[in-house]
Each structure stands twice: as structure tokens, then as C-alpha cells.
Amino acid sequence: MANAIYSCIFKLKKGVSTPDYLAVAKKLNDEYISKQKGYISWQQCHDEEKGTWADFITFESLEDAQLFLKNSETPDENALAFYALINLPSCKSNLFSVEVAH
């Protein structure tokens, strides 16, 4: 069974510092995301020039990633703190099946 990757690309709200954002994102990952079925890893990428961030969360299967999205429909306090720092209209998310990995 192929792994799956959930990606979310977004910008932070004006005035949000990188250290503040990273602390909130790490707490969300450590206390919620990493505890989801099939969780493998979490990566955060930053395009400083464009001010764009990208989260890539890898799961063991597409079904695990879909379950994560369903479970996330009711955000907990960590997710609400995360959402408070990002520009929600800028968010673009995708769910990918891994076809080839090296």
C-alpha cells in the first residue's frame, strides 16, 4: 500500500513572527497530528521571498490521511491556535498518493 501526503500551502497573518508560528505548529503536531493513525512524518517548508509556508504530512496510506482529515473537521484547541496565526483565505491543500519514492 502506498503512502499518502497531505499538503497545505499558506501565508501567515501580518505581524505573526516565525518563532511564534513555529512554536504553535510544533505543539499542534506533537499533541495532535503525530498521534493520528498511520502518521509517519511532518515537514514544514518556507519560501521566505514569497512569504509562503507549506506543511507536508506523510501517512502510511491514503485511508489514514483521509481519516486524519475527517478527524480534523472539529478542531481542538491546538488547531484553533494554529488557525489564528495563518491567513485562512491563502490556504490551498491537497491529498496525494505516493506513486514513486526513492
Rosetta blueprint (number, residue, H / E / L):
1 M L
2 A L
3 N L
4 A E
5 I E
6 Y E
7 S E
8 C E
9 I E
10 F E
11 K E
12 L E
13 K L
14 K L
15 G L
16 V L
17 S L
18 T H
19 P H
20 D H
21 Y H
22 L H
23 A H
24 V H
25 A H
26 K H
27 K H
28 L H
29 N H
30 D H
31 E H
32 Y L
33 I H
34 S H
35 K H
36 Q L
37 K L
38 G L
39 Y E
40 I E
41 S E
42 W E
43 Q E
44 Q E
45 C E
46 H E
47 D E
48 E L
49 E L
50 K L
51 G L
52 T E
53 W E
54 A E
55 D E
56 F E
57 I E
58 T E
59 F E
60 E L
61 S L
62 L H
63 E H
64 D H
65 A H
66 Q H
67 L H
68 F H
69 L H
70 K H
71 N H
72 S L
73 E L
74 T L
75 P L
76 D L
77 E H
78 N H
79 A H
80 L H
81 A H
82 F H
83 Y H
84 A L
85 L L
86 I E
87 N E
88 L E
89 P E
90 S E
91 C E
92 K E
93 S E
94 N E
95 L E
96 F E
97 S E
98 V L
99 E L
100 V L
101 A L
102 H L
